[in-house]
């Protein structure tokens, strides 16, 4: 994969989820092995959900 495409995938949370699934299913990795990826996924969740809450406007 070209270097620019690798950089773009760092901003896609699905990339980390797929990597976790590969590590668990294929390698039998434990929690310590996937903790970094789960942390990154959690940061994505907090940022994107926070952004959604902040941008939501209740209309009457």
Helices and strands as residue ranges (DSSP letters): H 3-9, H 13-27, H 31-55
